[in-house]
Amino acid sequence: MAAARLLRTGKGRGRRRPAREPLLPTWAGGGGPWSRREGQAGPGLPARPPAASGRLSFPAERPWLTGFRALASASFSSAAALIPGAPLASPLAAAARPEKDVEEEPLRHADFFRLQELFSRRELLDARVHLGHKKGGRHRFMEPYIFGCRLDQDIIDLDQTVAHLQLALNFTAHVAYRRGIILFVSRQRQFAHQVETIAQECGEYAHTRYWQGGLLTNAEVQYGQRVRLPDLIVFINTLNNVFEPHVAVRDAAKMNIPTVGVVDTNCNPCLITYPIPGNDDSPAAVELYLKLFKRTIIRAKDKRRQMEAFYGLQTSLASNSSAHPEAPLGTTSV
């Protein structure tokens, strides 16, 4: 009835409900008394004059805003001094890192040990790494790594070999850096002495004889419950003979032990964690593999000693500065 009366009398025509003022985004800390434009105040609060620049301005009665503005313009070192209760950052306190950073620092870099400079594609070609077996003995899972076939002999793609070799060496370096146990395994008699010599020079272990069943899967029964299994197994070749795969490949997969292995065109790379497609029969190729693994492990162990000495020196300097705060840097007190 009221609406019909307004339409008959003409009253209320052209009148619109006033639109609500848009709300401004509130700053960190939640809310605040000023929530509308043009200085409109909330209930029970005095009106605020509009800002001259049209931007959001803060009330002057909040003392922490001085430090907030300084944080937006000044650097971290100067702004930290403006915040009450903030700790003062000193060079020694920032340099003193916990011991866990020694192991976490290599994980922040893609090539922390600079392993790409150890070999080149030309060296792999000269060592005959690209030469595979006859086409009739090709394993079907090795077809993605084969570049082509020449005179009924498979040719391995060296571009993929370089990429997989870098991944394998990088993983080996990280295991050696974390003081892991690395086991070299080879069943070929002509390379047995060379593999054992390289493992001894690296400070690691080697197994070049007949692999007895249960060395990994039944180690607690054979050697006791406190025996430690290897953290990484490196296979110079993954076959016992031409057709039979090495038993340790299957046992390592059962025990969740990561493996690095050189796989030829007649090998199965499925159970190898980091396969390296390449020739595993040529003496020059095997010598190159062993030389690369030796340099990688030695470099990783040397890097570990350097990092421990570096962080140990920083920790000692930080402790001396905290014990004698008035002593200048680089001096010792008597």
SERO-4910 file (N, C-alpha, C, O; in steps of 0.05 Angstrom, whole numbers):
BEGIN
 pado doro    nc1    nc2    nc3   cac1   cac2   cac3    cc1    cc2    cc3    oc1    oc2    oc3
  Met    A     17    -24      0      0      0      0     18     25      0     12     45    -14
  Ala    A     39     24     16     56     48     17     70     53    -10     73     76    -18
  Ala    A     77     31    -23     90     35    -49     71     45    -70     78     62    -86
  Ala    A     46     35    -69     25     45    -88     19     75    -83     15     90   -102
  Arg    A     19     83    -58     13    111    -51     36    129    -62     30    151    -71
  Leu    A     61    120    -60     82    136    -70     81    139   -100     88    160   -111
  Leu    A     73    117   -114     71    119   -143     48    138   -152     51    152   -172
  Arg    A     26    139   -137      4    157   -144     10    186   -139      4    203   -155
  Thr    A     22    191   -117     28    219   -109     53    230   -122     56    255   -123
  Gly    A     70    212   -133     95    222   -145    117    227   -126    139    235   -133
  Lys    A    111    222   -100    132    226    -80    152    203    -81    144    180    -85
  Gly    A    176    209    -78    197    189    -78    208    182   -105    227    166   -107
  Arg    A    197    195   -126    209    190   -153    236    203   -155    241    226   -145
  Gly    A    255    190   -168    282    200   -172    300    198   -148    323    205   -149
  Arg    A    289    188   -125    305    185   -102    320    159   -103    308    138   -109
  Arg    A    345    159    -96    362    135    -96    375    133    -68    381    152    -55
  Arg    A    377    108    -61    390    103    -36    420    110    -37    433    101    -56
  Pro    A    430    125    -19    459    132    -21    477    107    -20    473     90     -3
  Ala    A    496    107    -38    514     84    -39    533     84    -15    541    105     -5
  Arg    A    540     60     -7    559     57     15    587     65      6    595     60    -16
  Glu    A    601     77     25    628     84     19    646     60     17    644     42     34
  Pro    A    663     58     -3    680     34     -5    700     33     17    711     53     26
  Leu    A    705      9     27    724      4     49    752      4     38    757     -6     17
  Leu    A    770     14     54    798     13     47    810    -13     59    801    -22     80
  Pro    A    830    -24     46    843    -47     57    857    -40     83    871    -19     84
  Thr    A    854    -56    103    867    -51    129    895    -62    128    901    -80    113
  Trp    A    913    -50    144    941    -58    145    944    -81    164    926    -90    177
  Ala    A    969    -91    165    975   -114    182    971   -106    211    979    -84    219
  Gly    A    959   -124    226    953   -118    254    923   -118    258    914   -117    281
  Gly    A    908   -118    237    879   -121    240    864    -96    244    868    -83    265
  Gly    A    848    -88    225    829    -66    229    841    -39    232    857    -31    215
  Gly    A    835    -26    254    843      2    257    818     19    256    798     11    244
  Pro    A    818     43    269    794     59    270    786     71    243    762     75    238
  Trp    A    805     76    225    799     89    200    794     68    179    813     54    171
  Ser    A    769     65    171    762     44    152    748     54    127    743     38    109
  Arg    A    741     80    125    727     90    102    742    114     90    761    124    102
  Arg    A    734    122     66    748    143     53    741    170     64    721    173     79
  Glu    A    756    190     57    751    218     63    749    222     93    734    240    102
  Gly    A    764    207    109    766    212    137    741    205    153    738    215    175
  Gln    A    724    188    142    700    181    157    707    163    180    720    143    175
  Ala    A    699    169    203    707    154    227    687    133    234    664    134    225
  Gly    A    695    114    250    677     94    260    660    105    283    662    129    289
  Pro    A    644     88    295    626     98    316    642    106    341    659     91    350
  Gly    A    636    130    351    649    139    375    677    150    371    691    155    390
  Leu    A    686    154    345    713    164    340    711    190    325    692    194    309
  Pro    A    729    209    329    729    234    315    735    231    286    749    212    278
  Ala    A    725    250    270    730    249    241    759    256    236    771    272    251
  Arg    A    770    245    215    798    250    208    799    265    182    784    258    163
  Pro    A    815    284    179    817    299    154    828    281    132    845    264    138
  Pro    A    820    285    107    830    268     85    859    273     80    870    294     86
  Ala    A    872    252     70    901    254     64    905    272     40    889    273     22
  Ala    A    928    286     41    933    306     20    939    291     -7    932    301    -28
  Ser    A    953    269     -5    961    255    -30    940    235    -39    944    222    -60
  Gly    A    919    231    -24    899    212    -32    906    183    -24    890    165    -30
  Arg    A    929    178    -12    937    152     -4    930    147     25    922    165     40
  Leu    A    933    123     33    927    115     61    948    127     80    972    122     76
  Ser    A    939    142    100    956    153    120    950    141    147    926    135    152
  Phe    A    970    139    163    967    125    189    963    146    211    973    168    209
  Pro    A    948    139    232    946    157    255    972    162    268    990    145    268
  Ala    A    975    185    279   1001    193    292   1004    182    319   1025    183    331
  Glu    A    981    170    331    983    161    359    995    133    361    997    122    383
  Arg    A   1003    120    338   1015     93    339   1045     96    337   1056    103    316
  Pro    A   1060     90    359   1089     94    358   1104     74    341   1126     79    331
  Trp    A   1092     50    337   1106     30    321   1107     36    292   1121     23    277
  Leu    A   1091     56    283   1090     63    254   1116     75    245   1123     74    221
  Thr    A   1130     88    263   1156     99    256   1176     77    247   1189     80    227
  Gly    A   1176     56    263   1193     34    254   1183     20    229   1199      9    214
  Phe    A   1156     20    226   1145      7    202   1153     22    176   1160     10    156
  Arg    A   1152     49    177   1161     65    154   1190     61    149   1199     61    126
  Ala    A   1206     59    170   1235     55    167   1241     28    154   1260     25    139
  Leu    A   1224      8    161   1229    -18    149   1224    -18    119   1237    -33    104
  Ala    A   1206      0    109   1200      0     81   1221     15     65   1224     10     41
  Ser    A   1236     32     78   1256     49     63   1285     42     70   1302     43     52
  Ala    A   1290     35     94   1318     31    102   1326      2     97   1309    -15     90
  Ser    A   1351     -4    101   1361    -31     98   1355    -47    122   1344    -37    142
  Phe    A   1361    -73    121   1354    -91    143   1370    -84    168   1360    -85    190
  Ser    A   1396    -77    164   1412    -72    188   1404    -46    202   1404    -45    227
  Ser    A   1397    -25    186   1389     -1    199   1361     -2    210   1355     10    230
  Ala    A   1343    -18    197   1315    -20    207   1313    -37    232   1296    -32    248
  Ala    A   1331    -56    235   1330    -73    258   1336    -57    284   1326    -63    305
  Ala    A   1352    -36    281   1358    -20    304   1334     -2    312   1333      6    335
  Leu    A   1315      3    294   1292     20    300   1270      5    314   1254     17    328
  Ile    A   1270    -21    312   1249    -37    325   1258    -43    353   1279    -54    357
  Pro    A   1242    -37    373   1250    -42    400   1250    -72    406   1232    -87    399
  Gly    A   1271    -81    419   1273   -109    426   1286   -126    405   1290   -150    410
  Ala    A   1293   -116    381   1304   -132    360   1334   -136    366   1348   -118    375
  Pro    A   1344   -161    361   1372   -166    367   1390   -153    346   1383   -151    323
  Leu    A   1412   -143    355   1431   -130    338   1447   -151    323   1458   -169    335
  Ala    A   1448   -149    296   1462   -168    280   1492   -160    278   1498   -138    269
  Ser    A   1509   -178    286   1538   -174    284   1549   -192    263   1537   -213    258
  Pro    A   1572   -186    252   1583   -203    231   1590   -231    242   1586   -251    228
  Leu    A   1599   -233    267   1606   -259    278   1581   -275    283   1581   -300    279
  Ala    A   1560   -262    293   1535   -277    299   1523   -287    273   1511   -309    272
  Ala    A   1524   -271    252   1513   -280    226   1530   -302    213   1520   -319    199
  Ala    A   1556   -301    219   1574   -321    207   1573   -347    221   1579   -368    209
  Ala    A   1566   -347    247   1566   -372    262   1541   -388    254   1519   -380    262
  Arg    A   1544   -409    241   1522   -426    231   1523   -452    247   1543   -460    257
  Pro    A   1500   -465    249   1499   -491    262   1514   -512    247   1521   -509    223
  Glu    A   1519   -534    260   1534   -556    247   1519   -569    224   1531   -580    206
  Lys    A   1493   -568    225   1477   -580    203   1480   -566    177   1475   -578    156
  Asp    A   1489   -541    177   1494   -527    151   1516   -539    136   1518   -536    111
  Val    A   1534   -554    149   1556   -567    134   1545   -588    115   1555   -591     93
  Glu    A   1523   -601    123   1511   -621    105   1489   -610     88   1483   -621     67
  Glu    A   1477   -588     95   1456   -576     79   1466   -557     58   1452   -552     38
  Glu    A   1490   -547     60   1500   -528     41   1503   -540     13   1496   -527     -6
  Pro    A   1513   -565      9   1514   -576    -18   1487   -580    -32   1486   -580    -56
  Leu    A   1466   -582    -16   1439   -587    -28   1428   -561    -40   1408   -563    -55
  Arg    A   1439   -538    -34   1429   -513    -45   1441   -507    -73   1433   -487    -85
  His    A   1459   -524    -83   1472   -519   -109   1468   -543   -127   1468   -566   -118
  Ala    A   1465   -537   -153   1462   -559   -172   1488   -574   -176   1487   -599   -179
  Asp    A   1510   -561   -177   1536   -574   -181   1556   -563   -160   1574   -547   -167
  Phe    A   1551   -570   -135   1567   -560   -114   1596   -568   -116   1614   -553   -108
  Phe    A   1602   -592   -126   1629   -603   -127   1642   -598   -154   1665   -606   -158
  Arg    A   1629   -584   -172   1640   -577   -198   1650   -601   -213   1673   -603   -221
  Leu    A   1632   -620   -217   1639   -645   -230   1637   -644   -260   1647   -662   -273
  Gln    A   1626   -623   -271   1624   -621   -300   1651   -617   -313   1654   -622   -337
  Glu    A   1670   -607   -298   1697   -602   -309   1715   -627   -308   1737   -626   -317
  Leu    A   1705   -650   -298   1721   -674   -296   1724   -688   -323   1744   -701   -327
  Phe    A   1704   -686   -340   1705   -700   -365   1691   -684   -387   1677   -665   -381
  Ser    A   1695   -693   -411   1682   -681   -434   1672   -703   -453   1678   -726   -450
  Arg    A   1656   -694   -472   1645   -714   -491   1667   -725   -509   1665   -748   -517
  Arg    A   1688   -710   -514   1710   -719   -530   1725   -742   -515   1734   -761   -528
  Glu    A   1729   -739   -489   1742   -760   -474   1726   -786   -475   1737   -808   -476
  Leu    A   1700   -784   -473   1683   -808   -475   1686   -821   -502   1686   -845   -505
  Leu    A   1687   -805   -523   1690   -816   -550   1717   -829   -554   1719   -850   -566
  Asp    A   1738   -817   -543   1765   -829   -546   1767   -855   -530   1782   -873   -537
  Ala    A   1752   -857   -508   1753   -882   -492   1734   -903   -502   1731   -924   -490
  Arg    A   1721   -898   -525   1703   -918   -538   1679   -925   -520   1670   -948   -520
  Val    A   1669   -905   -506   1645   -909   -490   1621   -913   -507   1601   -926   -498
  His    A   1621   -903   -531   1597   -904   -548   1593   -931   -562   1572   -935   -574
  Leu    A   1612   -949   -561   1611   -974   -575   1595   -994   -558   1602  -1000   -535
  Gly    A   1573  -1005   -570   1557  -1025   -557   1562  -1053   -568   1581  -1058   -582
  His    A   1544  -1071   -562   1546  -1098   -571   1532  -1101   -598   1523  -1081   -610
  Lys    A   1530  -1125   -608   1517  -1131   -633   1487  -1126   -630   1476  -1126   -609
  Lys    A   1475  -1120   -653   1447  -1114   -653   1430  -1137   -644   1409  -1133   -632
  Gly    A   1439  -1161   -649   1423  -1185   -641   1422  -1188   -610   1403  -1201   -601
  Gly    A   1441  -1178   -595   1441  -1180   -566   1431  -1156   -552   1435  -1153   -528
  Arg    A   1417  -1138   -566   1407  -1114   -554   1384  -1120   -535   1365  -1135   -541
  His    A   1385  -1107   -511   1362  -1108   -493   1342  -1087   -500   1348  -1065   -507
  Arg    A   1316  -1095   -498   1295  -1077   -507   1293  -1052   -490   1283  -1031   -500
  Phe    A   1301  -1053   -465   1300  -1029   -448   1323  -1010   -453   1323   -988   -442
  Met    A   1342  -1018   -469   1365  -1000   -476   1361   -986   -502   1378   -970   -511
  Glu    A   1339   -990   -515   1334   -977   -541   1332   -946   -539   1342   -933   -558
  Pro    A   1321   -934   -518   1322   -905   -516   1350   -892   -515   1353   -869   -521
  Tyr    A   1370   -908   -507   1397   -897   -504   1414   -903   -529   1438   -895   -529
  Ile    A   1403   -915   -549   1419   -922   -573   1415   -901   -594   1393   -894   -602
  Phe    A   1438   -891   -604   1437   -871   -625   1431   -882   -652   1417   -871   -668
  Gly    A   1443   -905   -658   1439   -918   -684   1454   -944   -685   1463   -955   -665
  Cys    A   1457   -955   -709   1470   -980   -713   1489   -978   -738   1481   -967   -759
  Arg    A   1513   -987   -735   1533   -986   -756   1547  -1013   -758   1558  -1023   -739
  Leu    A   1546  -1025   -782   1558  -1051   -787   1548  -1072   -766   1564  -1088   -756
  Asp    A   1522  -1071   -761   1509  -1090   -743   1519  -1086   -714   1517  -1105   -698
  Gln    A   1529  -1063   -707   1538  -1057   -680   1523  -1032   -670   1522  -1012   -684
  Asp    A   1513  -1034   -646   1498  -1011   -635   1516   -989   -626   1538   -994   -616
  Ile    A   1507   -964   -631   1523   -940   -623   1506   -926   -601   1483   -919   -606
  Ile    A   1518   -921   -578   1505   -908   -556   1506   -878   -559   1526   -867   -568
  Asp    A   1484   -865   -552   1482   -836   -554   1498   -824   -531   1492   -826   -508
  Leu    A   1520   -810   -538   1538   -798   -518   1525   -774   -505   1534   -767   -483
  Asp    A   1506   -761   -517   1493   -738   -504   1478   -748   -479   1479   -735   -458
  Gln    A   1465   -770   -481   1451   -781   -458   1471   -793   -438   1466   -792   -414
  Thr    A   1493   -803   -448   1514   -814   -430   1526   -791   -413   1530   -795   -389
  Val    A   1531   -768   -425   1542   -746   -410   1522   -737   -388   1530   -732   -365
  Ala    A   1496   -735   -394   1477   -726   -375   1474   -746   -352   1473   -738   -329
  His    A   1472   -772   -358   1469   -792   -338   1495   -795   -321   1493   -801   -297
  Leu    A   1518   -792   -333   1543   -794   -319   1546   -771   -299   1556   -775   -277
  Gln    A   1537   -747   -306   1538   -725   -288   1520   -729   -264   1527   -723   -241
  Leu    A   1496   -740   -269   1478   -746   -247   1489   -767   -228   1487   -765   -204
  Ala    A   1501   -788   -240   1513   -809   -223   1536   -799   -207   1538   -806   -183
  Leu    A   1554   -783   -219   1577   -773   -204   1568   -753   -182   1579   -753   -161
  Asn    A   1547   -738   -188   1538   -719   -168   1526   -733   -144   1531   -726   -121
  Phe    A   1510   -754   -149   1499   -770   -127   1521   -784   -111   1520   -785    -86
  Thr    A   1541   -795   -125   1564   -807   -111   1579   -787    -94   1587   -794    -71
  Ala    A   1582   -763   -104   1596   -743    -88   1581   -735    -63   1593   -731    -42
  His    A   1554   -734    -65   1538   -727    -41   1539   -750    -20   1539   -744      4
  Val    A   1540   -774    -29   1542   -797    -10   1569   -796      3   1570   -800     28
  Ala    A   1590   -792    -12   1617   -790      0   1619   -766     18   1633   -768     39
  Tyr    A   1607   -744     11   1608   -720     28   1595   -725     55   1603   -714     75
  Arg    A   1574   -741     56   1559   -747     81   1571   -772     95   1558   -783    112
  Arg    A   1595   -779     87   1609   -802    100   1594   -828     97   1593   -844    116
  Gly    A   1583   -832     74   1570   -857     68   1589   -879     59   1612   -873     51
  Ile    A   1581   -904     61   1597   -927     52   1591   -933     23   1568   -937     16
  Ile    A   1612   -933      7   1609   -938    -22   1622   -965    -28   1645   -970    -21
  Leu    A   1608   -982    -42   1618  -1009    -49   1620  -1011    -80   1600  -1008    -94
  Phe    A   1644  -1017    -89   1648  -1022   -118   1645  -1052   -123   1657  -1068   -109
  Val    A   1630  -1058   -144   1624  -1086   -151   1631  -1090   -180   1623  -1074   -197
  Ser    A   1646  -1111   -185   1652  -1119   -213   1658  -1149   -213   1671  -1160   -196
  Arg    A   1648  -1162   -234   1651  -1191   -236   1671  -1199   -258   1678  -1222   -260
  Gln    A   1681  -1179   -273   1700  -1185   -294   1728  -1188   -283   1737  -1171   -268
  Arg    A   1740  -1210   -289   1766  -1216   -277   1788  -1197   -287   1807  -1191   -271
  Gln    A   1787  -1188   -311   1808  -1171   -322   1809  -1144   -308   1829  -1130   -310
  Phe    A   1787  -1136   -295   1786  -1110   -282   1785  -1112   -252   1782  -1092   -238
  Ala    A   1788  -1136   -241   1785  -1140   -212   1807  -1125   -196   1800  -1111   -177
  His    A   1831  -1129   -204   1853  -1115   -190   1851  -1085   -192   1856  -1071   -173
  Gln    A   1843  -1075   -215   1841  -1046   -219   1819  -1034   -202   1821  -1013   -190
  Val    A   1796  -1049   -200   1774  -1039   -183   1781  -1039   -154   1775  -1020   -139
  Glu    A   1795  -1060   -145   1803  -1061   -117   1823  -1039   -110   1823  -1028    -88
  Thr    A   1841  -1033   -129   1861  -1012   -124   1848   -985   -122   1855   -969   -104
  Ile    A   1829   -979   -139   1816   -953   -139   1800   -950   -113   1800   -929   -101
  Ala    A   1786   -971   -105   1770   -970    -80   1788   -966    -56   1780   -951    -37
  Gln    A   1811   -978    -56   1830   -974    -33   1841   -946    -33   1844   -934    -11
  Glu    A   1846   -935    -56   1856   -907    -57   1835   -887    -48   1842   -866    -38
  Cys    A   1810   -893    -53   1788   -875    -45   1780   -879    -16   1766   -862     -5
  Gly    A   1790   -900     -3   1781   -906     24   1755   -920     26   1741   -918     46
  Glu    A   1746   -933      4   1721   -947      3   1726   -977      0   1748   -987      6
  Tyr    A   1705   -992     -8   1705  -1021     -8   1699  -1031    -36   1688  -1016    -53
  Ala    A   1707  -1056    -41   1704  -1068    -67   1697  -1098    -64   1706  -1110    -45
  His    A   1682  -1109    -83   1675  -1137    -83   1678  -1146   -112   1661  -1139   -129
  Thr    A   1698  -1162   -118   1703  -1171   -145   1703  -1201   -148   1712  -1212   -168
  Arg    A   1693  -1215   -127   1692  -1244   -128   1663  -1254   -132   1646  -1238   -139
  Tyr    A   1660  -1280   -128   1633  -1291   -131   1615  -1279   -109   1622  -1278    -86
  Trp    A   1591  -1271   -117   1572  -1258    -99   1555  -1280    -86   1539  -1293    -99
  Gln    A   1560  -1284    -61   1544  -1304    -46   1516  -1293    -41   1513  -1270    -33
  Gly    A   1496  -1310    -45   1469  -1301    -40   1463  -1294    -11   1472  -1309      7
  Gly    A   1449  -1273     -6   1442  -1265     21   1462  -1246     34   1459  -1240     58
  Leu    A   1481  -1235     19   1500  -1216     31   1486  -1191     40   1495  -1178     59
  Leu    A   1466  -1183     25   1451  -1159     33   1424  -1166     46   1417  -1153     66
  Thr    A   1410  -1185     34   1383  -1191     44   1384  -1206     71   1365  -1204     86
  Asn    A   1405  -1221     76   1407  -1237    100   1432  -1229    116   1445  -1246    129
  Ala    A   1439  -1203    116   1463  -1194    129   1462  -1196    159   1482  -1201    172
  Glu    A   1438  -1191    171   1436  -1191    200   1440  -1219    211   1450  -1222    233
  Val    A   1432  -1240    196   1436  -1267    206   1465  -1276    202   1476  -1290    219
  Gln    A   1478  -1268    180   1505  -1277    175   1526  -1261    190   1546  -1273    199
  Tyr    A   1521  -1235    194   1542  -1219    207   1533  -1206    233   1549  -1192    245
  Gly    A   1508  -1209    241   1499  -1197    266   1481  -1173    260   1479  -1163    238
  Gln    A   1466  -1165    281   1446  -1144    277   1458  -1117    275   1445  -1098    266
  Arg    A   1483  -1113    283   1495  -1086    283   1511  -1082    258   1526  -1062    256
  Val    A   1509  -1099    238   1523  -1095    213   1511  -1072    198   1487  -1068    198
  Arg    A   1528  -1057    184   1519  -1034    168   1521  -1040    138   1543  -1047    129
  Leu    A   1499  -1037    124   1499  -1042     96   1511  -1018     81   1511   -996     92
  Pro    A   1520  -1022     57   1531   -999     42   1509   -979     35   1486   -986     31
  Asp    A   1517   -953     34   1499   -932     27   1496   -928     -3   1477   -916    -12
  Leu    A   1515   -938    -18   1515   -937    -47   1531   -959    -59   1553   -966    -48
  Ile    A   1521   -972    -80   1536   -993    -94   1541   -984   -122   1522   -976   -137
  Val    A   1566   -984   -130   1574   -976   -157   1581  -1001   -173   1599  -1015   -166
  Phe    A   1566  -1006   -194   1571  -1029   -212   1586  -1020   -236   1577  -1004   -252
  Ile    A   1611  -1030   -239   1626  -1025   -263   1614  -1040   -286   1615  -1030   -309
  Asn    A   1603  -1063   -281   1587  -1078   -301   1566  -1093   -286   1570  -1103   -264
  Thr    A   1542  -1094   -297   1519  -1105   -283   1513  -1134   -291   1491  -1143   -285
  Leu    A   1531  -1148   -304   1526  -1175   -312   1547  -1193   -301   1571  -1186   -298
  Asn    A   1539  -1218   -294   1558  -1238   -286   1572  -1251   -310   1596  -1255   -310
  Asn    A   1556  -1256   -331   1567  -1265   -356   1551  -1250   -378   1540  -1229   -374
  Val    A   1550  -1262   -401   1538  -1248   -424   1508  -1245   -420   1496  -1225   -429
  Phe    A   1495  -1264   -407   1466  -1264   -406   1455  -1262   -378   1432  -1253   -375
  Glu    A   1470  -1268   -357   1459  -1268   -330   1465  -1242   -316   1489  -1234   -314
  Pro    A   1445  -1228   -305   1451  -1203   -290   1462  -1209   -263   1459  -1231   -252
  His    A   1476  -1189   -252   1489  -1193   -226   1468  -1195   -204   1448  -1181   -204
  Val    A   1473  -1214   -185   1453  -1218   -164   1451  -1194   -145   1430  -1189   -134
  Ala    A   1473  -1179   -142   1472  -1156   -124   1454  -1134   -134   1444  -1118   -118
  Val    A   1448  -1132   -160   1430  -1112   -170   1402  -1117   -159   1388  -1099   -151
  Arg    A   1393  -1142   -160   1367  -1149   -149   1366  -1146   -119   1346  -1136   -108
  Asp    A   1387  -1155   -105   1387  -1153    -76   1388  -1124    -66   1375  -1117    -47
  Ala    A   1402  -1107    -80   1403  -1079    -73   1376  -1066    -77   1368  -1049    -61
  Ala    A   1361  -1074    -97   1334  -1063   -102   1316  -1073    -80   1297  -1058    -72
  Lys    A   1319  -1097    -70   1302  -1107    -49   1307  -1092    -23   1289  -1087     -7
  Met    A   1332  -1085    -18   1340  -1072      7   1339  -1041      5   1347  -1027     24
  Asn    A   1329  -1031    -17   1327  -1001    -21   1354   -987    -19   1356   -966     -8
  Ile    A   1374  -1000    -29   1401   -988    -30   1405   -975    -58   1403   -989    -78
  Pro    A   1411   -950    -59   1415   -937    -86   1439   -948   -100   1459   -956    -87
  Thr    A   1437   -950   -126   1458   -962   -143   1465   -943   -166   1448   -929   -176
  Val    A   1490   -945   -173   1501   -931   -197   1514   -953   -214   1531   -967   -204
  Gly    A   1506   -955   -239   1517   -976   -255   1521   -969   -284   1506   -953   -296
  Val    A   1542   -979   -296   1547   -976   -325   1532   -998   -339   1536  -1022   -334
  Val    A   1514   -990   -357   1497  -1009   -371   1503  -1008   -400   1502   -987   -413
  Asp    A   1510  -1031   -411   1516  -1034   -440   1490  -1040   -454   1468  -1041   -442
  Thr    A   1491  -1043   -480   1467  -1047   -496   1454  -1074   -491   1431  -1078   -499
  Asn    A   1467  -1093   -478   1456  -1119   -471   1448  -1121   -442   1443  -1143   -432
  Cys    A   1446  -1099   -428   1439  -1099   -399   1411  -1088   -395   1399  -1076   -412
  Asn    A   1400  -1094   -371   1374  -1084   -363   1378  -1061   -344   1387  -1065   -321
  Pro    A   1371  -1036   -351   1376  -1013   -334   1353  -1007   -314   1354   -987   -300
  Cys    A   1333  -1024   -313   1309  -1018   -298   1314  -1017   -268   1303  -1000   -254
  Leu    A   1331  -1035   -257   1335  -1037   -229   1358  -1020   -219   1365  -1020   -195
  Ile    A   1371  -1005   -237   1393   -988   -230   1382   -960   -224   1367   -949   -240
  Thr    A   1389   -949   -201   1379   -922   -194   1390   -901   -212   1375   -884   -222
  Tyr    A   1416   -901   -217   1429   -881   -235   1444   -897   -257   1468   -902   -254
  Pro    A   1431   -904   -278   1445   -919   -300   1462   -901   -316   1455   -877   -321
  Ile    A   1485   -911   -325   1503   -897   -343   1505   -913   -369   1520   -933   -369
  Pro    A   1492   -905   -390   1494   -920   -415   1522   -917   -427   1530   -895   -433
  Gly    A   1535   -939   -430   1562   -938   -441   1574   -966   -443   1563   -986   -434
  Asn    A   1597   -967   -455   1612   -992   -459   1624  -1001   -433   1638   -985   -420
  Asp    A   1620  -1026   -426   1631  -1037   -401   1651  -1059   -406   1659  -1073   -387
  Asp    A   1660  -1062   -431   1680  -1083   -438   1707  -1072   -446   1727  -1086   -443
  Ser    A   1708  -1048   -456   1733  -1036   -465   1750  -1028   -441   1740  -1016   -422
  Pro    A   1776  -1036   -441   1794  -1027   -418   1796   -997   -416   1798   -987   -393
  Ala    A   1796   -983   -438   1798   -954   -437   1773   -942   -424   1776   -923   -408
  Ala    A   1750   -952   -430   1725   -942   -419   1724   -948   -389   1716   -930   -373
  Val    A   1731   -972   -381   1730   -979   -352   1750   -962   -337   1745   -954   -314
  Glu    A   1774   -958   -348   1794   -941   -335   1784   -912   -331   1789   -900   -311
  Leu    A   1769   -902   -351   1758   -875   -349   1737   -874   -327   1736   -855   -312
  Tyr    A   1719   -894   -326   1699   -895   -305   1711   -895   -277   1703   -879   -259
  Leu    A   1731   -912   -273   1744   -914   -247   1758   -888   -239   1758   -879   -216
  Lys    A   1771   -875   -259   1785   -850   -254   1765   -828   -246   1771   -812   -228
  Leu    A   1742   -827   -259   1722   -807   -252   1710   -812   -224   1706   -793   -209
  Phe    A   1704   -837   -217   1694   -842   -191   1714   -836   -169   1707   -827   -147
  Lys    A   1739   -842   -175   1760   -836   -155   1763   -806   -150   1764   -798   -127
  Arg    A   1763   -791   -172   1765   -762   -168   1741   -750   -154   1743   -732   -138
  Thr    A   1718   -761   -160   1693   -751   -148   1693   -756   -118   1687   -738   -103
  Ile    A   1700   -780   -110   1699   -787    -81   1720   -771    -66   1715   -761    -44
  Ile    A   1744   -769    -77   1765   -754    -63   1759   -725    -61   1764   -712    -41
  Arg    A   1747   -714    -82   1740   -686    -82   1718   -681    -61   1718   -660    -48
  Ala    A   1698   -699    -59   1677   -695    -40   1687   -697    -11   1679   -682      6
  Lys    A   1705   -715     -6   1716   -718     21   1734   -694     28   1733   -684     51
  Asp    A   1749   -684      9   1765   -660     15   1747   -636     20   1753   -619     37
  Lys    A   1725   -634      5   1706   -612      9   1693   -614     37   1688   -593     49
  Arg    A   1688   -638     46   1677   -641     73   1696   -631     94   1688   -617    112
  Arg    A   1722   -638     92   1741   -628    111   1744   -598    110   1748   -585    131
  Gln    A   1743   -586     86   1745   -557     84   1721   -543     97   1724   -523    111
  Met    A   1697   -554     92   1673   -542    104   1673   -544    134   1665   -525    148
  Glu    A   1682   -567    144   1683   -570    174   1703   -551    186   1698   -539    207
  Ala    A   1726   -547    173   1746   -529    183   1736   -500    182   1741   -484    199
  Phe    A   1722   -493    160   1711   -466    157   1690   -459    178   1692   -439    190
  Tyr    A   1671   -477    181   1650   -472    201   1661   -474    229   1651   -460    247
  Gly    A   1680   -491    234   1692   -493    260   1707   -467    267   1706   -459    291
  Leu    A   1721   -455    248   1734   -430    253   1714   -407    259   1719   -391    276
  Gln    A   1692   -407    244   1672   -387    249   1659   -390    276   1653   -370    290
  Thr    A   1654   -415    284   1642   -419    311   1661   -411    333   1652   -399    353
  Ser    A   1687   -416    330   1707   -408    350   1709   -378    352   1711   -366    374
  Leu    A   1708   -364    329   1709   -335    329   1684   -323    342   1686   -303    356
  Ala    A   1661   -335    336   1636   -325    348   1636   -329    378   1627   -312    393
  Ser    A   1646   -352    388   1647   -357    417   1667   -338    430   1662   -329    453
  Asn    A   1690   -333    417   1709   -314    429   1698   -286    431   1702   -271    450
  Ser    A   1683   -278    410   1672   -251    410   1649   -248    431   1646   -227    443
  Ser    A   1634   -270    435   1613   -268    456   1626   -268    484   1615   -256    502
  Ala    A   1648   -282    488   1661   -283    514   1675   -256    519   1676   -248    542
  His    A   1687   -244    499   1701   -219    501   1689   -199    481   1701   -195    460
  Pro    A   1667   -187    487   1655   -169    467   1670   -144    461   1666   -132    440
  Glu    A   1687   -135    479   1701   -110    475   1727   -114    459   1739    -94    450
  Ala    A   1736   -139    456   1760   -143    441   1755   -139    411   1735   -149    401
  Pro    A   1773   -126    397   1769   -122    368   1772   -148    353   1783   -168    363
  Leu    A   1761   -148    329   1761   -172    312   1789   -180    304   1805   -163    296
  Gly    A   1796   -206    307   1822   -216    299   1843   -214    321   1866   -221    316
  Thr    A   1835   -205    346   1854   -204    368   1845   -224    389   1822   -232    391
  Thr    A   1864   -232    405   1858   -251    427   1865   -238    453   1884   -222    455
  Ser    A   1850   -245    473   1855   -233    500   1872   -252    516   1870   -277    513
  Val    A   1888   -241    534   1906   -257    551   1891   -262    577   1902   -276    595
***
